[in-house]
Amino acid sequence: MTTFHRLLLDSARAFGPRPAVLFGDITLSYEELLERTRRLAGGLAALGITDDDHVAIIMDNSLECVFAWLASSVLGCTDVPINPQYRGELLRYLLQDSRASVVICDDVYAGQVAEVAAGLPALRIAVINGTRHGAGLPPTVARARFADAAQSAPLGDISVNTGERVILYTSGTTGPSKGVVHTQKSCLTLARYNAEMLEYTQADRLLNFFPLYHQNARYTGVIPALCAGASIRLEARFSSSSFWRTCDADGTTAFNYLGSVLRLILNVTPSERVAGSHTVRKAFGAGAPPLVWERFESGLGIRLVETYGLTEAPMTTINARLPGRRSPTGSAGRPSDLFEVRVVDGDDHFLPPDMVGEIVLRPRRPDAVMLGYHNKEAATVSAFRNLWFHSGDRGRLSPEGDLYFEERGKDSIRRRGENISAWEVESVLDQHPDVAESAVYGVPSEEVDEEVAAALVLKRKDADLAAILAFAAQRLPKYALPTLLKVMGDLPRTPTEKVQKAELRAAGREGCVAAGGLRPLP
């Protein structure tokens, strides 16, 4: 019996008729979740799918997506969740690199699979969720209907011979995405620790609106809820306009966030929403700006549990603000029970407190860090050089041991020989009362290496850009001051609400206003 099969069975026995997963107007109990997962697993087994298969799941958030994920896990297949927005060469690369032999997809994405299937000799089965049956797939790929497979006799206990692998693809920056290999055991280790730090109980009602092809919704959302006997509502996507309405209807006690999501929530939060006027008590995520953090905790009474981590090593640090674990607002907290953390220079020497360098880490316990990068042994060895995993991210440790994240490894700007932290510039711009959100990035320049560009989402259409620039000039070194400003209705984002700076960089100077064209700074 696989790790997740045992979890589903134990949870069904312990919590039976209690609500487990909600989507739309459907609520599944723990017993129903186990039953429907086993039925689909039985149907997949009847199609000849075994633990030798690598199963790519290309689906939007839905109960069917949950069943596909858990059923393939029950079978012991290598689970490969894929962003449904991928198509063409990128999709082909991901399916080929992961060695996917089975695809389970919504019918709206079957055409994308069909377009690249001829170049995927390992692909042998496509299970289609919907009324369309996968036209265009080559005859070498057997087709099956998800609905038919889901009506099969439940799968009983089976023995598996593989490592219960999970391959999670990173977004990639300068090269192809890398497949981060975890196991069901490592994902469960993360989930249990997450539930412990958030102090989840059977009384909790979780909300998660992130896509099910990421760790967030899966292993810091669904699985922690199942570990604690709580319930979780999954949404198709984040909607700021319906956030409070959903929380009120469900009695939501906790949700997951990114910093950008918190800002969007505050933008639609009426003044009468204060501590005690709602049921939400805690939230888990990363990237909460200090001022936003304070508004959530002091104004709304919502405790933020901030973390730093990567797909390779989730929940590396934790700022749970519990007795014995309290860290300053704005920090990512101290090393979690899962990892040791250090900051090093370019030669891998440990740096003293408050010096910025690369964040490195290593596990304190088994099943905490990834096994490696799929099909990329050299990259794996390089990442774990000198017995520490190298994150590529920059940060500093305070004398008390709190981690302050500075920037992702590629998210920096070089101007006139100076390295500029985009995060630092953004943190200043975001303090201006007319700025709802900012994204800072580099635009190539022959004269100064890169110009500092800032895309701004404004709270008022008539906001004075010169005043915003003057505000920043008072708080930033001269070389870090933006030289290009772009006003946008919203920033380009991934499905997890992360800002797509690559898209901003690709646009270059398009739509930008030169700072020199504004009235002189004081």
N, C-alpha and C positions, 0 to 999 in steps of 0.2 A: 504494500500500500504506500502510495507516494505521500510526501510531507503534507501537501495541501488536501489530499483526500482524507487523511487522518484528521486534519484541522476541521474540515467540513463535517465529518462524522462526529467528532467530539463536540463541536458546537451545536449540532442538531440534537444530540442527546442532552446537552446541558440546557439549551435555551428553546428547543422545540418550536412552539407556536409563536414565540415572540417575533416582532418584525425585524428583519435583517437588512434587506435592500429595498429601497424605494426608487422608482423611476416613473415620472409622469403621475398617472393616477393608479399605478399598480404597486402593491406592497407584497413582498415575498417574505414568508417566515423562514426561519432557519431550516425547518423540515422541508419546506418547498424548495429552497435553494439547493439543498442536497439532492432531492429527488430529481429536479429538472437538470441539474448538472450531470447526474449519473445517467439520465436518459440520453442526453446528447453524447456523453462518453460512450454509451453502448452503441449508438448510431454510428459514431466515428469508427469504433472498433469493427463494426459490421462492414464498413467500407474498406477495411484492410489497413487502417491507420494504427500504427504501433508506437512503442517508445523509441523506435529507430528513426521516426520521422521528425523533421524540423517543420513546425507548423507556423506559417506566417498569418497573422490576424490583421486584416485591413478593414476596420469597421469604425463607424461613428459610435459615440457613447450610446448604449442601449442595454437592456437586459440580455439581449442575444449576444452582445459583445462580452458581457460578464460570463455567460454560460460557455461561450467558445473558449475564453481564457481558462476558466476553471476546469472544463471538460478535458481540454488538451493536457492540462496539468495533472489531472487524475490518471490519464493514460501514461504519464511519464514522458510525453513528447518534449522535444526542445521547443520552447515557447518563444516566438519572435513577433512581438507587437510592432506594427509599422504605421507611421503617420499616413492617414488616407490621402493627404494632399500631395504625396509623392507620385510622380508619374514619369513616363519616358525613361531616359537613361538612368536617372537616380533610382527609380523604382527597380529597374532591371539590376542595377548594381547591388541594391540591398537584398533582393531575392536570391541573386547568385552568390553573393558573399556569405549569406546566412545558410546557404545550401538548402533552401526551402524546398521540400518535396510536396507539401500540402499548403494550399491557400484557403483560408476561410475569409470571405469578404461579403460586404453588402453588395447588392446587385448594381448599385450606381457606380461601383468601383471595378466591376468585373471587366469592363471595357479597357480600363487602364492595365489590368493584368494581361488581357488578351493581346494588347499591343506589344508586349515584351515577352510573351510566353515562348515564342519560337526560339528565343535565345537562352532558354532555361531548361537544359536537358534533364535536370533533376526533378523538375515539377511534374507530378503525376496525377494529382487530384485537386479539384477546385470545388469547394462547398459554398454555394451561393445562398445568401440570405435575402429573400425577396421574390418577386413574381417573375422577374426575368432570369433566364437560365444560363447566362454566360455565353451568349453567342459570340463567335469569333475566336474562341479558344481552339488550339490545334487538336486534332483527333487523338494525339498522344496523351492528352490531359482528360481524365475521366471527370464528369460533372455530376454533382449531387445537389439536392435541395436541402438547405439547412432545416426547413420545417419538417421534412420527412425524417431526417436523422434525429431530430429532437423528440420524435414520437416513439423511439425505439424502447425496447425493454431496458431497464436500468442495468448498468454495469456493476458487477459485484467486485470483490477484492481481487486484484491481480498483482502478480509480481513483476517488477521492472528491473532492467539490467543497466539502465543508463544513469547518468548523474543528475537527472531532473533539472536540466539546464534552462536558463532564461537568457536570451540575448537582447539587450537593450541598446539601440543605436543612439550614439551622441549626435548632436546637430552638425558637427564638422565646421571648421572655419577655413583653414588654408588647404585642406585636402578632403578626400572622401571620408564619410562618417565611419567611425570605428564601432564595432559591436562589442559592448561590454558584457562579459559573461558572468552571470551570477548563477546561484542554484536556488531551488525552492527553500532550502534551509537558510541560506543567507538572507533571502527576502523575508522569511518568517522571523529571523533574528531582528531585522530592522523593524518589522511591524510590531513585535512584542515590546521592543524598546520604546518605540513611538507611543504605544498605548500606555506604557508605564510613565513616561515623561508628561504626557497629557492627562494622566490620572483618569483615563476613561473607565466607566462602569456601565452596568446595564441601564442606568438612567440617562445615558448620553444619547443625543440625537445629532449625528454628524451631517455636514453638508460638504459636497465636493463637486466642483464644476470643471475640473481639469480633465484632459483626455486620458482614456484608459490605456493608451500606449506608452504612458510615462509612469515612473515610480510613484509620483505624487498620489494620483488617484488609486493606484493599485496597493502599494505597500506602505503608504502613510495615510491611507483612506479606508479602502474596503477591508483589507486583512486586519488592521488594528481593531476595527469595529467588530469583526468576527471573533477576534481574540478576547474582547472585553464583554461580549454579549450585548453590545450597543446596536443601534441601527444607523444606516447611512443612506442619505438621499444622494443619488447621482443625477447631475444635470447634463443636458446635451452640451451646454456651453455657459460661460459666465454672462449674466445679465444684471447690470447694476440696477436697472429699473425694477426688477422683480426680487432683488436680494432680500429686502426686509419683509416683503409680503410672504416669501417662501419661509423665512425664519419664523415668522409669526404663526403661519399655518401649521408648521411641523413641530414647533417648540424647539427649534434648533439650539443646541448648547455649544457647538464647536464647528469651525470650518477651517479649511486650508487656504493659504493665501500666498501671493507674491506681493512685493511692495507696491507695484503698479495697481494691483487689485484693491489694496487698502485705500489708495487715493481715490479710485473710482467710487468706492463705497462711501467715503466721506463726502464726495461731491453730491450724493443724492440723499444724504442723511439729514432729515429735518431737525431743527433745533430742539424739538421736544423729545427726541431720542436721547435719553441720558441713562446712566447706570440705574438699573432697577426697572426700566420701562420695557425691557425685552428679556428674552431667555438666553441669549448668547453669553457665554462666560469665558471662552478661551478660543484661541486660534493658533494654528501652527504654520510656519512658513519661513521665508527668508526675504531679505531686502527691505525691511521696514525702516524708512527714514526716521530719525529720532523725533522730529516734531509730530509726524503722523502716529508714531508709537505712543507718544504721550497723550494724544487726543483719544486714541482707542482705550488706553488704560485709565486715564483720569476722567475723561468725559463720558465714555460709553461703558466703562467698567468691564472691558474685555481684556483678559490677560493674554499677551502675545508670547508665544514660545518660539523664539527665533533660533535658527540653525544655520550652520555652514556645512555644505557637503557637496558631493559630486555624484554623478551616476555611478562612478567607480567605487565611491566610499561615502554613502549617504549618512547624514547625522554625525559628521565628524566632530562638530562642537555643538553645544546646546546652551541657550540662555533661557532656562525655564523659570527663573526668578522665583525659585522655591527656597525654603530654609536650607542653608548650606550650599545652594547653587545660584545665589543671586549675583548677577553681573550687571554692569551699567547698561542703561538703555542706549541702544545704538551699536552695541557690540554683538558679535555672534556667540558670545559666551565662552565657556571653557571647554577643554577636551571632554568629550562624552565618555561614558563607560566603555565605548566600543573602540576608541582610537587614542593613540598618543599623537601630539601635534607639535611641530617645530617650525621655525622660519629660518631659511638658509640663504646664503649668498650664492653667487654664480659658481663657486667651487664647493658647494655643499657644506660649508662651515656654518655652524649654528650662530645666529645673530643674537645680540643682546636685546633686552626689552626695548620696545618703541622704535626699532629699526625695521624698515620695510624690506622684505625679501620674498622669496618664493615659499609658499605654504607646502610643507611636506608632512606625511603622516604614516603611521603603521598600526595594524590592528592590535588591540589588547586581548581579543578573544577569537576563537574560530568563527568562521561564517560571518565575517563582518565586511571584509573588503572583497572586491571582484576577484575571480580566478585569473582573469587576463583579458586581452583583446582577442576576439575571435579571428583566427587566421592571420594574426599579426604578432608573431612571436618576437620579432625585433622591437616592435613598439612596446610590447609588454615588458621586455627586459629593460629597455630604456626608462620606462616609467618607474620601475622599481629599483633603479640604480642605487648603490650604496645602502641597500636594505631599507630604503624609505620610498613610499610612493610619492612621486612629484606631481603636484596638482596643476602646475602651470599658472596658478593664480598667485597674486601678490597680496600680502597682508603684513600685519605686525602683531606681536603679542605684548600686552601691557605687563608691567612688573608683577601684577597679580595673576597673570596667566590668561587674561581675556583676549580673544582674537578679534582684531578689527580688520575686516575685509577691505582691501583697497581697490582691486580691479581684477578682472579676468586677464589672463596672460596676454591676450591680443587686444584688449580694450584700453589701449593707451595711445597717446599722440606725441609725436616728436616734432618740436618746433625750435628752430635755431639751436639745436643741440641739447635742448632740455626735454626730458620725458615728463609728460603731463598726465596726471590721473584724470580720466574722464569722470570717474565717480566723484572726485573732489569738486570739479566744476559744477556737475549736476547738483550736488548737495547744497551748493551756494545758490544757484539759480532757483532751485525749488523752494528756497526760503522766502523768495519775493512774494508778496501777497497777491500779485496778479498772475503768477505762474502756477498752473495746475500740475504740469509735469514737463520734464526736459530730457533730452537725449543728446549727449555730446560725442562728437566723432571727428575724425581727421579728414581733411580734404587735401589731396596732394597739391604741392606748390613748389615750383622750381626755385623760388627765392628763399623760402623758410622751412623747407622739408614738408611740413604740413600746416595748413591753417586750422584753427580751432573753430569748428562749426557747432552750433547749438540749435536743435529743433525744439520749438516751444509750443506747448498747448496752453493757451491763455484762458483765464477765467473771465476776462472782459475783452470784447472785441476792440474796444478803444484803448486798450492798455498801451502805455508809452514805452516803446522798445528802448529808447535812449535812457529812460529812467531805470529800466531793468539792467541795462548795461552799466550804468553808473553805480547801481547797487552792487553789482558783481565786482566792479573795479575797486570798491572799497574793501573787498573781502578776499581777493585773489591776487597772486603775483601777476605782474604785468604780462609776462609771457604766457600765462594761462588764460588770459581774458579772451572770450570768443571774438573772432574777427568776422564771422559770418553768422547771421541769424535767419532762421526759417520758421514762419508761423504755420502751424498745421492744426486741423480739426482734431486729429488723433494721430498717434505714432503708429507706424507699421508694426504689427505684432505677430508672434507665433500663436498657435492654438492654446498655449499655456500662458498667454498674456505677456511673454517676454518681448522686449523691444528688438526689432530686427535692424540692428545697426548696419548690417551689410547692405540692406536696401537703401538706407540713408546715404551711405558712402557711395553707392553706385550712382546715385542721382547727382553727386558732385555739387556744383554751385547752383544747380537748377532750383529756382524758387527762393534763393537766399538773398538777403539784404546785407551789403557790406557795412560793417560797423562804422567805418570811416564816413559813410554817407549819412549817418545820423548826426544830430547836432553835437558839438564838442562836449566831451565829458568835463565835469567840474574838476 
